[in-house]
Amino acid sequence: MFDKEEYIEWFNFAFDEFEDIKFEQLDTNTNQIIKQINKVIGKPRYNHYRPAHKLTQLGLSTEEFSADTLCRFEKMFKEINTLF
């Protein structure tokens, strides 16, 4: 749902125990950001709720998200609303 650059930024805020990841380090042969990050940090998994938790702590506004991210969320919520 989020642009990978956005997610990496929140990952870096949430995980002080790892060196900051840069977008260029991601394996472009793998589509999922979580698997890409696992490969960079050399771990089979990480707590992927921590970046989400950090995001809620930052109190960001819509101006701080890309237009593509906002469009993806809008589309998702419109689809959910059709179910009710």
N, C-alpha and C positions, 0 to 999 in steps of 0.2 A: 504494500500500500504506500509506503514512504519511498522517496527517492533514496538510492543507496548512499549518496553523499550525506543526506540528513541522518540516516540511521547510523552511519559510521561516527558522525559527530556525537550523537547521544551515547553510543557504545563507549567512545573515548571518555566522555564525562562520567559514565557509570562505573568504569573499570580502571581504577588507578593502578591495579596490579599488573597491567599489561602496558607495553609501550603503545603510544597512539598509532592507530592503523591509518594508513593513507589509502585513498581510493585505488591508486595505482597498484597496490599490493594484492588486490583481489584477483582471483582466478576467473577470467572471463569465460572459461569453458564450463563453469558451474553457474547456474542461474540463481540459485537461492542464496541470499545474503548471509543467512545463518551458517550454511555450509562453507561459504567463502571465508567468513570470519574464523570458524573453527580451524580451517587450514592455516590461516595466517598465525593464529595464536598457538597452534600445535596441540590443541585439545580436541577430544571427540565431541565435547558439548560444553556449553556455558549456560548460565542462567539468563535466558533471553527475556525474562521479565524485568531485569534490572534496567536496561535502557528505557523501557516503557515507564518504569517507576521514576527514573530520572527525568523523563519528559514531563511527567505530571508535577514534579518539584520545580521545574524551571518556569512554569506558568507562562508558556509562550502564547502569542496571539497568532491569528491567521496570517499576518504579514510575514511571519517567520517560517512559513512553509512554502514550498514551491507550488506554482499553479497546477502542475501535474498531480502532485499529492492531494491538493484540495479537490481536484476534479475526480480523482479515484474515490475519495471518501464520499463525496456528494453522490456519485453514481451508486455506491454501495448502499447508502442510506435511502436513496430513492427506491432501490430494489427491495430493501427490507420493508419500506412503507407500503409497497404494493401487496405485501403478504397479509396486511391487516385491514 
